Amino acid sequence: MPIGSIIAIFFVVWWIVLFAVIPFGMRTQEEEGEVILGTSASAPANPHILRTAIITTIVAAVVTFLIWILFGHYGVGVKEIADWLEGRSP
């Protein structure tokens, strides 16, 4: 699999994982009891951006590696995945 494809897959997976990881451990300003004037009460009190980015990068790297193994080494293609999803045997 070309390196450009791996980078593109990693980029897409990273953004998908980011939106899945953001809510974990998030507490709103309302839950903390300190709503800053001019902000929504549902705004995050402490977003932990660095922690979220690190977790997202690790999970995205693992998922990208599994995709690389599946497509690059085992020869699974899009057709095989579509057949599997439709319940047909290869």
N, CA, C and O atoms as CSV, one atom per row, in Angstrom:
chain,resi,resn,atom,element,x,y,z
A,1,MET,N,N,0.854,-1.172,0.000
A,1,MET,CA,C,0.000,0.000,0.000
A,1,MET,C,C,0.901,1.237,0.000
A,1,MET,O,O,1.807,1.334,0.828
A,2,PRO,N,N,0.670,2.176,-0.907
A,2,PRO,CA,C,1.511,3.374,-0.986
A,2,PRO,C,C,1.408,4.234,0.279
A,2,PRO,O,O,0.370,4.276,0.939
A,3,ILE,N,N,2.500,4.910,0.593
A,3,ILE,CA,C,2.558,5.723,1.806
A,3,ILE,C,C,1.521,6.847,1.781
A,3,ILE,O,O,0.978,7.210,2.825
A,4,GLY,N,N,1.245,7.395,0.607
A,4,GLY,CA,C,0.229,8.441,0.497
A,4,GLY,C,C,-1.154,7.941,0.913
A,4,GLY,O,O,-1.922,8.669,1.542
A,5,SER,N,N,-1.461,6.704,0.561
A,5,SER,CA,C,-2.742,6.111,0.947
A,5,SER,C,C,-2.810,5.910,2.455
A,5,SER,O,O,-3.842,6.155,3.079
A,6,ILE,N,N,-1.716,5.469,3.025
A,6,ILE,CA,C,-1.677,5.246,4.478
A,6,ILE,C,C,-1.871,6.571,5.219
A,6,ILE,O,O,-2.605,6.631,6.206
A,7,ILE,N,N,-1.218,7.623,4.745
A,7,ILE,CA,C,-1.366,8.940,5.376
A,7,ILE,C,C,-2.799,9.441,5.248
A,7,ILE,O,O,-3.355,9.981,6.204
A,8,ALA,N,N,-3.400,9.265,4.074
A,8,ALA,CA,C,-4.786,9.702,3.870
A,8,ALA,C,C,-5.744,8.928,4.781
A,8,ALA,O,O,-6.655,9.510,5.369
A,9,ILE,N,N,-5.533,7.623,4.892
A,9,ILE,CA,C,-6.376,6.801,5.771
A,9,ILE,C,C,-6.210,7.239,7.224
A,9,ILE,O,O,-7.191,7.355,7.960
A,10,PHE,N,N,-4.963,7.481,7.634
A,10,PHE,CA,C,-4.705,7.929,8.999
A,10,PHE,C,C,-5.424,9.253,9.268
A,10,PHE,O,O,-6.026,9.428,10.328
A,11,PHE,N,N,-5.364,10.178,8.317
A,11,PHE,CA,C,-6.007,11.483,8.479
A,11,PHE,C,C,-7.517,11.346,8.669
A,11,PHE,O,O,-8.095,11.977,9.554
A,12,VAL,N,N,-8.146,10.529,7.847
A,12,VAL,CA,C,-9.596,10.332,7.951
A,12,VAL,C,C,-9.950,9.630,9.261
A,12,VAL,O,O,-10.886,10.032,9.951
A,13,VAL,N,N,-9.200,8.582,9.602
A,13,VAL,CA,C,-9.461,7.841,10.838
A,13,VAL,C,C,-9.245,8.750,12.047
A,13,VAL,O,O,-10.004,8.676,13.013
A,14,TRP,N,N,-8.222,9.606,12.006
A,14,TRP,CA,C,-7.931,10.500,13.128
A,14,TRP,C,C,-9.125,11.404,13.419
A,14,TRP,O,O,-9.505,11.571,14.578
A,15,TRP,N,N,-9.720,11.989,12.376
A,15,TRP,CA,C,-10.858,12.887,12.592
A,15,TRP,C,C,-12.080,12.138,13.089
A,15,TRP,O,O,-12.822,12.654,13.925
A,16,ILE,N,N,-12.302,10.934,12.590
A,16,ILE,CA,C,-13.447,10.147,13.065
A,16,ILE,C,C,-13.268,9.799,14.539
A,16,ILE,O,O,-14.200,9.928,15.333
A,17,VAL,N,N,-12.073,9.361,14.896
A,17,VAL,CA,C,-11.786,8.992,16.293
A,17,VAL,C,C,-11.857,10.227,17.194
A,17,VAL,O,O,-12.320,10.133,18.330
A,18,LEU,N,N,-11.403,11.380,16.702
A,18,LEU,CA,C,-11.453,12.603,17.509
A,18,LEU,C,C,-12.869,12.886,17.985
A,18,LEU,O,O,-13.086,13.171,19.163
A,19,PHE,N,N,-13.838,12.809,17.069
A,19,PHE,CA,C,-15.212,13.100,17.461
A,19,PHE,C,C,-15.810,12.013,18.342
A,19,PHE,O,O,-16.812,12.251,19.018
A,20,ALA,N,N,-15.218,10.836,18.346
A,20,ALA,CA,C,-15.671,9.783,19.255
A,20,ALA,C,C,-15.043,9.949,20.642
A,20,ALA,O,O,-15.651,9.565,21.641
A,21,VAL,N,N,-13.842,10.513,20.716
A,21,VAL,CA,C,-13.104,10.622,21.977
A,21,VAL,C,C,-13.451,11.899,22.741
A,21,VAL,O,O,-13.383,11.911,23.970
A,22,ILE,N,N,-13.817,12.958,22.051
A,22,ILE,CA,C,-14.060,14.255,22.702
A,22,ILE,C,C,-14.984,14.173,23.916
A,22,ILE,O,O,-14.653,14.765,24.943
A,23,PRO,N,N,-16.110,13.485,23.862
A,23,PRO,CA,C,-17.028,13.527,25.009
A,23,PRO,C,C,-16.541,12.806,26.272
A,23,PRO,O,O,-17.043,13.096,27.359
A,24,PHE,N,N,-15.592,11.888,26.168
A,24,PHE,CA,C,-15.161,11.124,27.334
A,24,PHE,C,C,-14.486,12.009,28.361
A,24,PHE,O,O,-13.501,12.684,28.063
A,25,GLY,N,N,-15.018,12.004,29.571
A,25,GLY,CA,C,-14.437,12.761,30.676
A,25,GLY,C,C,-14.722,14.249,30.629
A,25,GLY,O,O,-14.176,15.006,31.432
A,26,MET,N,N,-15.558,14.680,29.715
A,26,MET,CA,C,-15.849,16.101,29.579
A,26,MET,C,C,-16.891,16.522,30.617
A,26,MET,O,O,-17.932,15.883,30.773
A,27,ARG,N,N,-16.583,17.608,31.317
A,27,ARG,CA,C,-17.523,18.172,32.279
A,27,ARG,C,C,-17.836,19.589,31.831
A,27,ARG,O,O,-16.944,20.341,31.440
A,28,THR,N,N,-19.111,19.944,31.893
A,28,THR,CA,C,-19.531,21.278,31.462
A,28,THR,C,C,-19.291,22.299,32.569
A,28,THR,O,O,-19.058,21.954,33.727
A,29,GLN,N,N,-19.356,23.572,32.168
A,29,GLN,CA,C,-19.212,24.639,33.156
A,29,GLN,C,C,-20.343,24.589,34.174
A,29,GLN,O,O,-20.156,24.908,35.348
A,30,GLU,N,N,-21.514,24.185,33.708
A,30,GLU,CA,C,-22.660,24.084,34.618
A,30,GLU,C,C,-22.417,22.993,35.663
A,30,GLU,O,O,-22.726,23.186,36.839
A,31,GLU,N,N,-21.871,21.860,35.250
A,31,GLU,CA,C,-21.573,20.775,36.197
A,31,GLU,C,C,-20.502,21.187,37.203
A,31,GLU,O,O,-20.524,20.760,38.357
A,32,GLU,N,N,-19.565,22.022,36.752
A,32,GLU,CA,C,-18.500,22.501,37.646
A,32,GLU,C,C,-18.978,23.642,38.550
A,32,GLU,O,O,-18.339,23.949,39.557
A,33,GLY,N,N,-20.095,24.264,38.192
A,33,GLY,CA,C,-20.640,25.342,39.007
A,33,GLY,C,C,-20.026,26.700,38.739
A,33,GLY,O,O,-20.255,27.635,39.506
A,34,GLU,N,N,-19.255,26.837,37.674
A,34,GLU,CA,C,-18.620,28.112,37.344
A,34,GLU,C,C,-18.850,28.439,35.878
A,34,GLU,O,O,-18.024,28.110,35.027
A,35,VAL,N,N,-19.973,29.088,35.581
A,35,VAL,CA,C,-20.267,29.484,34.211
A,35,VAL,C,C,-19.655,30.858,33.971
A,35,VAL,O,O,-19.983,31.821,34.664
A,36,ILE,N,N,-18.770,30.943,32.992
A,36,ILE,CA,C,-18.112,32.203,32.663
A,36,ILE,C,C,-19.090,33.082,31.893
A,36,ILE,O,O,-19.769,32.621,30.976
A,37,LEU,N,N,-19.150,34.345,32.277
A,37,LEU,CA,C,-20.068,35.287,31.652
A,37,LEU,C,C,-19.803,35.359,30.148
A,37,LEU,O,O,-18.664,35.528,29.714
A,38,GLY,N,N,-20.869,35.227,29.364
A,38,GLY,CA,C,-20.755,35.307,27.913
A,38,GLY,C,C,-20.567,33.960,27.238
A,38,GLY,O,O,-20.459,33.899,26.013
A,39,THR,N,N,-20.525,32.876,28.008
A,39,THR,CA,C,-20.400,31.533,27.429
A,39,THR,C,C,-21.636,30.718,27.756
A,39,THR,O,O,-22.408,31.055,28.654
A,40,SER,N,N,-21.804,29.649,27.015
A,40,SER,CA,C,-22.922,28.743,27.249
A,40,SER,C,C,-22.629,27.889,28.478
A,40,SER,O,O,-21.477,27.543,28.741
A,41,ALA,N,N,-23.662,27.555,29.216
A,41,ALA,CA,C,-23.477,26.710,30.401
A,41,ALA,C,C,-23.015,25.314,30.016
A,41,ALA,O,O,-22.437,24.601,30.836
A,42,SER,N,N,-23.268,24.916,28.761
A,42,SER,CA,C,-22.865,23.582,28.320
A,42,SER,C,C,-21.450,23.553,27.736
A,42,SER,O,O,-20.993,22.511,27.266
A,43,ALA,N,N,-20.762,24.690,27.766
A,43,ALA,CA,C,-19.381,24.729,27.279
A,43,ALA,C,C,-18.486,23.928,28.221
A,43,ALA,O,O,-18.734,23.892,29.426
A,44,PRO,N,N,-17.445,23.285,27.683
A,44,PRO,CA,C,-16.569,22.492,28.551
A,44,PRO,C,C,-15.819,23.368,29.557
A,44,PRO,O,O,-15.364,24.466,29.234
A,45,ALA,N,N,-15.705,22.859,30.774
A,45,ALA,CA,C,-14.985,23.596,31.812
A,45,ALA,C,C,-13.479,23.487,31.586
A,45,ALA,O,O,-12.759,24.477,31.713
A,46,ASN,N,N,-13.009,22.306,31.257
A,46,ASN,CA,C,-11.593,22.080,30.984
A,46,ASN,C,C,-11.519,21.048,29.863
A,46,ASN,O,O,-11.676,19.856,30.127
A,47,PRO,N,N,-11.286,21.470,28.619
A,47,PRO,CA,C,-11.417,20.548,27.490
A,47,PRO,C,C,-10.321,19.484,27.355
A,47,PRO,O,O,-10.510,18.527,26.604
A,48,HIS,N,N,-9.198,19.611,28.042
A,48,HIS,CA,C,-8.116,18.625,27.967
A,48,HIS,C,C,-7.729,18.347,26.508
A,48,HIS,O,O,-7.721,17.196,26.071
A,49,ILE,N,N,-7.414,19.392,25.774
A,49,ILE,CA,C,-7.147,19.273,24.344
A,49,ILE,C,C,-5.933,18.399,24.068
A,49,ILE,O,O,-5.987,17.552,23.177
A,50,LEU,N,N,-4.852,18.574,24.794
A,50,LEU,CA,C,-3.637,17.791,24.561
A,50,LEU,C,C,-3.883,16.309,24.834
A,50,LEU,O,O,-3.479,15.455,24.045
A,51,ARG,N,N,-4.546,16.005,25.951
A,51,ARG,CA,C,-4.857,14.610,26.278
A,51,ARG,C,C,-5.733,13.985,25.199
A,51,ARG,O,O,-5.499,12.848,24.788
A,52,THR,N,N,-6.731,14.716,24.744
A,52,THR,CA,C,-7.625,14.217,23.701
A,52,THR,C,C,-6.863,13.970,22.407
A,52,THR,O,O,-7.092,12.957,21.745
A,53,ALA,N,N,-5.970,14.866,22.037
A,53,ALA,CA,C,-5.180,14.705,20.813
A,53,ALA,C,C,-4.251,13.502,20.896
A,53,ALA,O,O,-4.077,12.781,19.913
A,54,ILE,N,N,-3.654,13.281,22.061
A,54,ILE,CA,C,-2.748,12.134,22.227
A,54,ILE,C,C,-3.523,10.822,22.152
A,54,ILE,O,O,-3.100,9.896,21.460
A,55,ILE,N,N,-4.637,10.732,22.846
A,55,ILE,CA,C,-5.459,9.515,22.805
A,55,ILE,C,C,-5.956,9.266,21.392
A,55,ILE,O,O,-5.930,8.131,20.915
A,56,THR,N,N,-6.410,10.321,20.715
A,56,THR,CA,C,-6.899,10.201,19.346
A,56,THR,C,C,-5.799,9.700,18.420
A,56,THR,O,O,-6.052,8.836,17.581
A,57,THR,N,N,-4.599,10.220,18.554
A,57,THR,CA,C,-3.484,9.808,17.704
A,57,THR,C,C,-3.132,8.346,17.928
A,57,THR,O,O,-2.880,7.621,16.966
A,58,ILE,N,N,-3.111,7.904,19.168
A,58,ILE,CA,C,-2.783,6.504,19.462
A,58,ILE,C,C,-3.837,5.567,18.885
A,58,ILE,O,O,-3.501,4.580,18.230
A,59,VAL,N,N,-5.116,5.876,19.128
A,59,VAL,CA,C,-6.197,5.017,18.619
A,59,VAL,C,C,-6.200,5.018,17.094
A,59,VAL,O,O,-6.366,3.962,16.482
A,60,ALA,N,N,-6.021,6.178,16.471
A,60,ALA,CA,C,-6.010,6.268,15.012
A,60,ALA,C,C,-4.827,5.500,14.428
A,60,ALA,O,O,-4.960,4.881,13.373
A,61,ALA,N,N,-3.678,5.530,15.092
A,61,ALA,CA,C,-2.515,4.781,14.614
A,61,ALA,C,C,-2.779,3.277,14.659
A,61,ALA,O,O,-2.410,2.558,13.731
A,62,VAL,N,N,-3.409,2.800,15.720
A,62,VAL,CA,C,-3.730,1.373,15.836
A,62,VAL,C,C,-4.727,0.956,14.759
A,62,VAL,O,O,-4.551,-0.075,14.111
A,63,VAL,N,N,-5.773,1.759,14.569
A,63,VAL,CA,C,-6.783,1.434,13.549
A,63,VAL,C,C,-6.162,1.467,12.153
A,63,VAL,O,O,-6.439,0.590,11.334
A,64,THR,N,N,-5.332,2.461,11.876
A,64,THR,CA,C,-4.664,2.545,10.577
A,64,THR,C,C,-3.735,1.349,10.369
A,64,THR,O,O,-3.659,0.816,9.262
A,65,PHE,N,N,-3.039,0.928,11.402
A,65,PHE,CA,C,-2.169,-0.240,11.300
A,65,PHE,C,C,-2.985,-1.492,10.983
A,65,PHE,O,O,-2.579,-2.304,10.151
A,66,LEU,N,N,-4.127,-1.650,11.640
A,66,LEU,CA,C,-4.986,-2.810,11.367
A,66,LEU,C,C,-5.517,-2.782,9.935
A,66,LEU,O,O,-5.603,-3.825,9.287
A,67,ILE,N,N,-5.870,-1.611,9.442
A,67,ILE,CA,C,-6.318,-1.480,8.054
A,67,ILE,C,C,-5.179,-1.839,7.106
A,67,ILE,O,O,-5.391,-2.541,6.117
A,68,TRP,N,N,-3.978,-1.364,7.399
A,68,TRP,CA,C,-2.800,-1.662,6.570
A,68,TRP,C,C,-2.531,-3.165,6.542
A,68,TRP,O,O,-2.241,-3.722,5.484
A,69,ILE,N,N,-2.622,-3.817,7.686
A,69,ILE,CA,C,-2.429,-5.270,7.747
A,69,ILE,C,C,-3.499,-5.989,6.936
A,69,ILE,O,O,-3.192,-6.893,6.159
A,70,LEU,N,N,-4.746,-5.590,7.115
A,70,LEU,CA,C,-5.862,-6.237,6.435
A,70,LEU,C,C,-5.747,-6.107,4.919
A,70,LEU,O,O,-5.890,-7.097,4.201
A,71,PHE,N,N,-5.491,-4.904,4.431
A,71,PHE,CA,C,-5.429,-4.684,2.992
A,71,PHE,C,C,-4.071,-5.039,2.397
A,71,PHE,O,O,-4.001,-5.636,1.322
A,72,GLY,N,N,-2.993,-4.676,3.088
A,72,GLY,CA,C,-1.650,-4.860,2.536
A,72,GLY,C,C,-1.112,-6.266,2.623
A,72,GLY,O,O,-0.482,-6.739,1.677
A,73,HIS,N,N,-1.338,-6.948,3.726
A,73,HIS,CA,C,-0.735,-8.261,3.929
A,73,HIS,C,C,-1.682,-9.421,3.692
A,73,HIS,O,O,-1.258,-10.482,3.234
A,74,TYR,N,N,-2.946,-9.236,3.995
A,74,TYR,CA,C,-3.898,-10.331,3.805
A,74,TYR,C,C,-4.642,-10.242,2.474
A,74,TYR,O,O,-5.400,-11.148,2.130
A,75,GLY,N,N,-4.438,-9.176,1.736
A,75,GLY,CA,C,-5.011,-9.052,0.415
A,75,GLY,C,C,-6.514,-8.856,0.375
A,75,GLY,O,O,-7.142,-9.079,-0.659
A,76,VAL,N,N,-7.089,-8.447,1.477
A,76,VAL,CA,C,-8.526,-8.191,1.500
A,76,VAL,C,C,-8.774,-6.902,0.717
A,76,VAL,O,O,-8.056,-5.917,0.886
A,77,GLY,N,N,-9.776,-6.919,-0.122
A,77,GLY,CA,C,-10.107,-5.753,-0.915
A,77,GLY,C,C,-11.507,-5.266,-0.612
A,77,GLY,O,O,-12.229,-5.853,0.193
A,78,VAL,N,N,-11.870,-4.199,-1.263
A,78,VAL,CA,C,-13.182,-3.609,-1.051
A,78,VAL,C,C,-14.278,-4.588,-1.479
A,78,VAL,O,O,-15.329,-4.655,-0.841
A,79,LYS,N,N,-14.041,-5.348,-2.553
A,79,LYS,CA,C,-15.035,-6.314,-3.022
A,79,LYS,C,C,-15.299,-7.391,-1.968
A,79,LYS,O,O,-16.451,-7.762,-1.743
A,80,GLU,N,N,-14.266,-7.887,-1.333
A,80,GLU,CA,C,-14.444,-8.900,-0.290
A,80,GLU,C,C,-15.228,-8.355,0.901
A,80,GLU,O,O,-16.053,-9.058,1.486
A,81,ILE,N,N,-14.967,-7.114,1.250
A,81,ILE,CA,C,-15.693,-6.505,2.363
A,81,ILE,C,C,-17.162,-6.313,1.995
A,81,ILE,O,O,-18.044,-6.568,2.816
A,82,ALA,N,N,-17.433,-5.864,0.765
A,82,ALA,CA,C,-18.816,-5.683,0.313
A,82,ALA,C,C,-19.542,-7.027,0.287
A,82,ALA,O,O,-20.702,-7.111,0.691
A,83,ASP,N,N,-18.869,-8.075,-0.184
A,83,ASP,CA,C,-19.484,-9.404,-0.190
A,83,ASP,C,C,-19.784,-9.872,1.224
A,83,ASP,O,O,-20.844,-10.446,1.477
A,84,TRP,N,N,-18.864,-9.634,2.141
A,84,TRP,CA,C,-19.053,-10.035,3.527
A,84,TRP,C,C,-20.232,-9.289,4.153
A,84,TRP,O,O,-21.025,-9.884,4.882
A,85,LEU,N,N,-20.349,-8.004,3.874
A,85,LEU,CA,C,-21.447,-7.211,4.421
A,85,LEU,C,C,-22.803,-7.632,3.858
A,85,LEU,O,O,-23.825,-7.511,4.533
A,86,GLU,N,N,-22.810,-8.128,2.619
A,86,GLU,CA,C,-24.054,-8.584,2.007
A,86,GLU,C,C,-24.365,-10.038,2.357
A,86,GLU,O,O,-25.416,-10.554,1.977
A,87,GLY,N,N,-23.479,-10.689,3.063
A,87,GLY,CA,C,-23.725,-12.054,3.504
A,87,GLY,C,C,-23.338,-13.114,2.499
A,87,GLY,O,O,-23.677,-14.284,2.679
A,88,ARG,N,N,-22.633,-12.734,1.442
A,88,ARG,CA,C,-22.187,-13.710,0.448
A,88,ARG,C,C,-20.812,-14.228,0.811
A,88,ARG,O,O,-19.986,-13.494,1.354
A,89,SER,N,N,-20.571,-15.475,0.515
A,89,SER,CA,C,-19.234,-16.029,0.758
A,89,SER,C,C,-18.355,-15.724,-0.445
A,89,SER,O,O,-18.846,-15.689,-1.573
A,90,PRO,N,N,-17.059,-15.502,-0.225
A,90,PRO,CA,C,-16.154,-15.135,-1.322
A,90,PRO,C,C,-15.982,-16.229,-2.350
A,90,PRO,O,O,-15.249,-16.052,-3.323
